Amino acid sequence: MGRQSLSLGAFALLLFSFAAEAATLNVGIGRAYTTLPAAAAAAKSGDVIEVDAGVYTQGAVWTDDRLTIRAAPGAAPGSVIVRGGAVLGKALFVTKGADITIDGLRFEQAFVPDRNGAGIRMEGRNLTVLNSSFGRSEMGILVGSRDEGSTLTVRNTDFSDFYTGGNAQTLNHALYVGNSIGELIVEDSTFNKVANGHYIKSRANRTTIRGNIIDGRGGGASYLIDVPEGGQLVVENNDLIKGAASGNRTAIALGFERHKGGDFVNPDGFVFIGDNRFTNYWTRGTVVFFENKTGVDAELHENTLTVAAGRVELARGKHFVTREDDQITLIDALPIGSLPPADLQRLPARLGTAESSPAVAVPAPGTLGLLCLGLGVVLAGRRRSSLVTRKGMR
């Protein structure tokens, strides 16, 4: 018993020593650290780096573990700006340590010679990004590490305005998991104005996209969501808009690069595409809301398809549809001008449920010719006990 008490006491002392060593480093004019690189060089594992409002033109490499890098208390949202000054030819921030949290910062003007400059490049294990924004850059967040035990979590964050100097051969992604990690979680965030490439591209084993707005009206990017190596996928309760200038027909793409013979393919997992609100403006053919090139039988559940222009098909590839009712539902499509501009406002409440393949836009007569009707036709019905039960599986 005495030996056990000693061990527990030693453990408690070790925890106390870790807590005692953690410090808060203040960055800003007149502070102990006037630049981000200086704070990164001084930081030790467990430290908190608080950054005052202002524009910081030097990026930083963060090598220690359990760091929290956040806007200082009282700094207005969007007032802590990291602008330019990419490091290692990669990004404004490069995170090499584990379990780093970044909260309340804005990243912009990330450009590098390889044309894949990011606001943040994740190279360590586990990164959480909260209440931040990315824009006017080549990419927002880029994952460069391969670690199947690692997770990237993004919440309440804005991605807008990504381009590469007019070079049509270069792809821009607002958020790109470029190598296999364990999981990508994106929640309550907004995406718009990607010139080329995709809004979210994930090679993670498990990808969860929930409660976001992905608005493609302001750019020419191809897919709203691209999961090229397959794996577990949940796309739930998002507002998704396919813009007229999009590079191809598909909104959500699963397994599209498996045929390319890359050096890994994610293990198959369950696929759930449910309770999303999708609006289409693309007119150069039939838009496919969800396209599956894996062998997994994907579940589609009560997605609302609004046809503002063109033609829309619910899904291609293996899938089945689950609904709470089996009625054919007629929905009124919205004219182009009735949706808010790409200003991150949430779309109106759902107009009805249309699980359809195809849903064909029919122009209304008169000057309101942009008004369309979407006709939902039930493809298949298979009930599950409840959404709560499904969530319990995840």
C-alpha positions as CSV (number, residue, x, y, z in Angstrom):
1,M,0.0,0.0,0.0
2,G,2.8,2.4,0.9
3,R,4.5,1.8,-2.5
4,Q,1.2,2.4,-4.3
5,S,0.7,5.7,-2.4
6,L,4.2,6.8,-3.3
7,S,3.6,6.0,-6.9
8,L,0.4,8.0,-6.9
9,G,2.1,10.8,-5.2
10,A,4.9,10.9,-7.7
11,F,2.4,10.9,-10.5
12,A,0.5,13.8,-9.0
13,L,3.8,15.7,-8.5
14,L,4.6,15.0,-12.2
15,L,1.2,16.4,-13.3
16,F,1.7,19.5,-11.1
17,S,5.2,20.1,-12.5
18,F,3.7,20.0,-16.1
19,A,1.0,22.5,-15.1
20,A,3.6,24.7,-13.3
21,E,5.8,24.8,-16.4
22,A,3.0,26.0,-18.7
23,A,3.0,29.7,-19.4
24,T,1.1,32.4,-21.3
25,L,3.2,34.2,-23.9
26,N,1.8,37.5,-25.1
27,V,2.4,38.7,-28.6
28,G,1.9,42.3,-29.9
29,I,3.3,45.8,-29.9
30,G,4.9,46.5,-26.5
31,R,4.6,42.9,-25.5
32,A,7.3,40.4,-24.4
33,Y,7.1,39.0,-28.0
34,T,6.5,41.4,-30.9
35,T,6.5,38.7,-33.6
36,L,5.0,35.3,-34.0
37,P,8.4,33.6,-34.8
38,A,9.8,34.9,-31.5
39,A,6.9,33.5,-29.6
40,A,7.2,30.1,-31.4
41,A,10.9,29.9,-30.6
42,A,10.2,30.6,-26.9
43,A,7.2,28.4,-26.5
44,K,7.3,25.1,-24.6
45,S,4.8,22.2,-24.6
46,G,1.5,23.2,-22.9
47,D,2.0,27.0,-23.3
48,V,-0.7,29.4,-24.4
49,I,0.2,32.1,-27.0
50,E,-2.2,35.1,-26.9
51,V,-1.9,37.4,-29.9
52,D,-3.1,41.0,-29.7
53,A,-5.1,42.6,-32.5
54,G,-3.0,43.6,-35.4
55,V,-1.4,42.5,-38.7
56,Y,1.5,40.1,-38.5
57,T,3.6,39.7,-41.6
58,Q,5.8,36.9,-40.5
59,G,4.6,33.3,-40.2
60,A,5.8,30.7,-37.7
61,V,6.7,27.0,-37.3
62,W,5.1,25.5,-34.1
63,T,7.1,22.5,-33.0
64,D,6.0,21.9,-29.4
65,D,3.0,19.8,-28.2
66,R,-0.3,20.9,-26.6
67,L,0.1,24.6,-27.6
68,T,-2.9,26.9,-27.8
69,I,-2.4,29.9,-30.1
70,R,-5.4,32.2,-29.8
71,A,-6.6,35.8,-30.2
72,A,-6.0,37.8,-27.0
73,P,-9.1,38.4,-24.8
74,G,-11.0,41.4,-26.0
75,A,-9.7,41.2,-29.6
76,A,-12.5,41.7,-32.1
77,P,-13.3,38.8,-34.4
78,G,-11.1,39.0,-37.5
79,S,-8.7,41.6,-35.9
80,V,-5.7,39.2,-35.4
81,I,-4.4,38.8,-39.0
82,V,-1.5,36.8,-40.2
83,R,-0.8,38.2,-43.6
84,G,1.9,36.8,-45.9
85,G,5.3,35.7,-44.7
86,A,5.0,32.0,-45.5
87,V,7.5,29.8,-43.8
88,L,9.4,26.7,-45.1
89,G,8.0,27.5,-48.6
90,K,4.7,26.0,-47.3
91,A,2.3,28.1,-45.2
92,L,1.8,31.0,-42.8
93,F,1.7,28.5,-39.9
94,V,3.3,25.1,-40.1
95,T,2.3,22.9,-37.1
96,K,4.8,20.1,-36.3
97,G,3.9,19.5,-32.7
98,A,1.0,17.3,-31.5
99,D,-2.4,18.4,-30.1
100,I,-2.2,22.1,-31.2
101,T,-5.2,24.4,-31.0
102,I,-5.6,27.6,-33.1
103,D,-8.4,29.9,-32.1
104,G,-9.7,33.2,-33.4
105,L,-7.0,34.1,-36.0
106,R,-7.3,35.2,-39.7
107,F,-4.9,33.9,-42.3
108,E,-4.5,35.6,-45.7
109,Q,-2.1,36.1,-48.6
110,A,-0.5,32.6,-48.4
111,F,1.5,32.2,-51.6
112,V,4.5,30.0,-52.3
113,P,6.6,29.0,-55.4
114,D,4.9,25.6,-55.5
115,R,1.5,27.4,-55.7
116,N,0.0,25.5,-52.8
117,G,0.6,28.0,-50.1
118,A,-1.8,27.5,-47.1
119,G,-2.8,29.5,-44.1
120,I,-2.0,26.4,-42.0
121,R,0.0,23.4,-43.0
122,M,-0.6,20.5,-40.6
123,E,2.4,18.2,-40.2
124,G,2.1,17.0,-36.6
125,R,-0.5,14.9,-34.9
126,N,-3.9,16.3,-34.1
127,L,-4.8,19.9,-34.9
128,T,-8.0,21.8,-33.9
129,V,-8.9,25.1,-35.6
130,L,-11.7,27.2,-34.1
131,N,-13.4,30.5,-34.8
132,S,-10.8,31.4,-37.5
133,S,-10.9,32.5,-41.1
134,F,-8.8,31.8,-44.2
135,G,-8.8,33.7,-47.5
136,R,-7.1,35.5,-50.4
137,S,-4.6,32.6,-50.6
138,E,-3.8,29.5,-52.6
139,M,-5.2,27.2,-50.0
140,G,-6.8,27.4,-46.5
141,I,-5.7,24.4,-44.5
142,L,-3.4,21.7,-46.1
143,V,-2.6,18.4,-44.3
144,G,0.9,17.3,-45.3
145,S,1.4,14.5,-42.8
146,R,0.4,10.9,-43.0
147,D,-0.7,9.5,-39.6
148,E,-3.7,7.3,-39.2
149,G,-3.9,8.1,-35.5
150,S,-4.3,11.9,-36.3
151,T,-7.4,14.1,-36.4
152,L,-8.0,17.5,-37.9
153,T,-11.0,19.2,-36.4
154,V,-12.3,22.5,-37.8
155,R,-15.3,24.4,-36.3
156,N,-16.9,27.8,-36.7
157,T,-14.4,28.8,-39.3
158,D,-14.7,30.7,-42.7
159,F,-12.9,29.8,-45.9
160,S,-13.3,32.3,-48.8
161,D,-11.4,33.5,-51.9
162,F,-8.8,31.0,-53.1
163,Y,-6.9,31.4,-56.3
164,T,-3.4,31.1,-57.9
165,G,-2.6,34.0,-60.1
166,G,-4.7,32.9,-63.0
167,N,-2.8,29.6,-63.5
168,A,-5.5,27.3,-64.7
169,Q,-3.3,24.2,-64.3
170,T,-3.0,24.7,-60.5
171,L,-5.7,23.4,-58.2
172,N,-6.8,25.3,-55.1
173,H,-8.7,23.7,-52.3
174,A,-10.1,25.6,-49.4
175,L,-9.4,22.6,-47.1
176,Y,-7.3,19.7,-48.3
177,V,-6.3,16.6,-46.4
178,G,-3.6,15.7,-48.9
179,N,-2.4,12.5,-47.1
180,S,-4.2,9.8,-45.2
181,I,-4.9,10.7,-41.6
182,G,-7.4,9.1,-39.2
183,E,-10.2,11.6,-39.3
184,L,-11.3,15.0,-40.6
185,I,-14.2,16.7,-38.8
186,V,-15.6,20.0,-40.2
187,E,-18.6,21.5,-38.4
188,D,-20.5,24.8,-38.5
189,S,-18.1,26.5,-41.0
190,T,-18.6,28.3,-44.3
191,F,-16.9,27.9,-47.7
192,N,-17.1,30.0,-50.9
193,K,-15.2,31.6,-53.8
194,V,-12.7,28.8,-54.7
195,A,-11.4,29.5,-58.2
196,N,-10.3,26.0,-59.1
197,G,-10.0,22.7,-57.4
198,H,-12.5,21.8,-54.6
199,Y,-14.0,23.3,-51.5
200,I,-13.3,20.3,-49.3
201,K,-11.0,17.4,-50.4
202,S,-10.3,14.7,-47.9
203,R,-8.1,11.6,-48.0
204,A,-8.7,10.9,-44.4
205,N,-9.9,7.4,-43.3
206,R,-13.0,9.0,-41.8
207,T,-14.6,12.3,-43.0
208,T,-17.4,14.1,-41.2
209,I,-18.9,17.2,-42.7
210,R,-21.8,18.5,-40.6
211,G,-23.7,21.8,-40.3
212,N,-21.7,23.8,-42.8
213,I,-22.5,26.2,-45.7
214,I,-20.6,25.3,-48.9
215,D,-21.6,27.9,-51.5
216,G,-20.2,27.4,-55.0
217,R,-21.8,30.4,-56.7
218,G,-18.8,32.7,-56.3
219,G,-16.2,30.4,-57.9
220,G,-15.3,27.8,-60.6
221,A,-14.3,24.9,-58.3
222,S,-15.4,21.4,-59.3
223,Y,-16.6,19.4,-56.3
224,L,-18.2,20.8,-53.2
225,I,-16.9,17.8,-51.3
226,D,-14.4,15.3,-52.7
227,V,-13.4,12.1,-50.8
228,P,-11.2,10.5,-53.5
229,E,-9.8,7.5,-51.6
230,G,-13.1,6.4,-50.1
231,G,-13.4,5.5,-46.4
232,Q,-16.1,6.3,-43.9
233,L,-18.1,9.4,-44.9
234,V,-20.8,11.4,-43.1
235,V,-22.3,14.5,-44.8
236,E,-25.1,15.7,-42.7
237,N,-27.3,18.9,-42.3
238,N,-25.3,21.1,-44.6
239,D,-26.4,23.8,-47.0
240,L,-24.8,23.0,-50.4
241,I,-25.0,25.2,-53.5
242,K,-23.7,24.2,-56.9
243,G,-22.6,27.3,-58.8
244,A,-23.1,28.0,-62.6
245,A,-19.4,28.2,-63.2
246,S,-18.5,24.9,-61.5
247,G,-15.9,22.8,-63.4
248,N,-18.0,19.6,-63.5
249,R,-21.4,18.0,-62.8
250,T,-20.9,16.3,-59.4
251,A,-21.5,17.9,-56.0
252,I,-20.3,15.2,-53.6
253,A,-17.7,12.7,-55.0
254,L,-16.7,9.5,-53.3
255,G,-13.8,7.2,-54.5
256,F,-13.0,9.1,-57.7
257,E,-9.3,8.5,-57.6
258,R,-9.1,4.9,-56.6
259,H,-8.5,3.9,-60.2
260,K,-5.4,6.1,-60.4
261,G,-3.3,3.5,-58.6
262,G,-2.1,5.7,-55.7
263,D,0.0,4.4,-52.9
264,F,-3.0,4.0,-50.6
265,V,-6.8,3.4,-50.6
266,N,-8.8,4.0,-47.5
267,P,-10.6,1.0,-45.9
268,D,-14.3,1.0,-46.7
269,G,-16.7,2.4,-44.0
270,F,-20.3,3.3,-43.8
271,V,-21.5,6.2,-45.9
272,F,-24.4,8.5,-44.8
273,I,-25.5,11.5,-46.8
274,G,-28.5,12.9,-44.9
275,D,-30.6,16.0,-44.2
276,N,-28.7,18.3,-46.5
277,R,-30.2,21.2,-48.5
278,F,-28.9,21.3,-52.0
279,T,-29.5,24.1,-54.6
280,N,-28.3,23.8,-58.2
281,Y,-27.5,26.6,-60.7
282,W,-25.3,24.5,-63.1
283,T,-26.8,24.2,-66.5
284,R,-24.2,22.4,-68.7
285,G,-25.8,19.0,-68.3
286,T,-27.3,16.9,-65.5
287,V,-25.9,17.6,-62.0
288,V,-25.4,14.6,-59.8
289,F,-25.9,15.4,-56.1
290,F,-23.9,12.3,-54.9
291,E,-21.7,10.1,-57.0
292,N,-20.2,6.9,-55.6
293,K,-17.4,5.0,-57.2
294,T,-16.7,2.6,-54.3
295,G,-18.4,-0.7,-53.5
296,V,-20.1,0.6,-50.4
297,D,-23.9,0.9,-50.4
298,A,-24.3,4.5,-49.4
299,E,-27.4,5.7,-47.5
300,L,-29.2,8.9,-48.6
301,H,-31.7,10.2,-46.2
302,E,-34.1,13.1,-46.6
303,N,-31.9,15.5,-48.6
304,T,-33.7,18.4,-50.1
305,L,-32.9,19.2,-53.7
306,T,-33.8,22.6,-55.1
307,V,-33.5,23.1,-58.8
308,A,-32.9,26.8,-59.6
309,A,-31.5,25.9,-63.0
310,G,-30.6,22.9,-65.1
311,R,-31.3,19.3,-64.2
312,V,-30.5,17.4,-61.0
313,E,-30.1,13.7,-60.4
314,L,-30.0,12.4,-56.8
315,A,-27.2,9.8,-57.0
316,R,-25.1,7.5,-59.2
317,G,-23.3,4.4,-58.0
318,K,-24.3,2.1,-55.1
319,H,-26.8,3.8,-52.8
320,F,-30.2,3.3,-51.2
321,V,-32.7,5.9,-50.0
322,T,-34.4,6.0,-46.6
323,R,-37.3,8.3,-45.8
324,E,-40.0,8.8,-43.2
325,D,-42.7,8.8,-45.8
326,D,-43.1,7.6,-49.4
327,Q,-44.9,10.5,-50.9
328,I,-43.9,12.3,-54.0
329,T,-43.2,15.9,-53.0
330,L,-43.4,18.9,-55.3
331,I,-41.1,21.8,-54.3
332,D,-40.9,25.3,-55.6
333,A,-37.4,26.2,-56.8
334,L,-35.9,29.5,-56.0
335,P,-35.0,32.1,-58.6
336,I,-31.3,33.0,-58.7
337,G,-31.8,36.4,-57.1
338,S,-33.8,35.1,-54.1
339,L,-30.9,33.4,-52.4
340,P,-28.6,35.7,-50.3
341,P,-25.4,36.8,-51.9
342,A,-22.3,34.8,-51.0
343,D,-22.2,36.5,-47.6
344,L,-22.4,33.4,-45.4
345,Q,-26.1,33.8,-44.5
346,R,-27.8,30.5,-43.9
347,L,-30.3,29.4,-46.5
348,P,-34.1,29.5,-45.9
349,A,-35.7,26.7,-44.1
350,R,-36.2,23.5,-46.1
351,L,-39.0,23.8,-48.7
352,G,-40.0,20.2,-48.6
353,T,-38.3,16.8,-49.1
354,A,-37.3,15.7,-52.5
355,E,-35.2,12.5,-52.9
356,S,-35.2,12.3,-56.7
357,S,-33.4,10.9,-59.7
358,P,-33.8,12.8,-61.9
359,A,-35.3,16.1,-60.6
360,V,-35.9,18.2,-63.7
361,A,-36.2,21.9,-63.7
362,V,-39.3,23.1,-65.5
363,P,-39.3,26.9,-66.3
364,A,-42.4,28.7,-65.3
365,P,-44.2,31.0,-67.8
366,G,-43.9,34.7,-68.0
367,T,-41.2,37.0,-66.7
368,L,-40.5,34.8,-63.8
369,G,-39.0,32.2,-66.1
370,L,-36.2,31.5,-63.7
371,L,-38.6,29.9,-61.3
372,C,-38.5,26.2,-61.5
373,L,-40.4,23.2,-60.2
374,G,-38.5,20.2,-58.8
375,L,-40.4,16.9,-59.0
376,G,-39.2,14.3,-56.4
377,V,-39.6,10.7,-57.3
378,V,-38.9,8.1,-54.7
379,L,-36.2,5.6,-55.9
380,A,-36.3,3.2,-52.9
381,G,-37.6,3.2,-49.4
382,R,-35.9,1.4,-46.5
383,R,-36.5,2.5,-43.0
384,R,-34.0,2.7,-40.1
385,S,-35.1,2.7,-36.5
386,S,-34.1,6.3,-35.9
387,L,-31.4,8.9,-36.7
388,V,-30.3,8.5,-33.1
389,T,-29.6,4.8,-33.7
390,R,-27.6,5.7,-36.8
391,K,-25.5,8.2,-34.9
392,G,-24.9,5.6,-32.3
393,M,-23.1,3.5,-35.0
394,R,-20.7,6.3,-35.9
